[in-house]
């Protein structure tokens, strides 16, 4: 029994250490992230956003909303209306 426990402890101790895998942990994800980034300093060279007058924006939004106004039609009757040519 003691021999079996000692052998089991040696086997489990040999499987607990993974120095090769631990040294490269996360390397592939860091490499993929770096490959997707074209220019790391791009954000520092962007021009400031163009500003627009608030009254002009409000007027254009009002004009845009007015394009959706509709003419209300009279309600439909329950019976169909027929035109009699006679």
HELIX and SHEET records of a PDB file:
HELIX    1   1 UNK A    2  UNK A   15  1                                  14    
HELIX    2   2 UNK A   19  UNK A   23  1                                   5    
HELIX    3   3 UNK A   27  UNK A   36  1                                  10    
HELIX    4   4 UNK A   42  UNK A   45  5                                   4    
HELIX    5   5 UNK A   54  UNK A   66  1                                  13    
END                                                                             
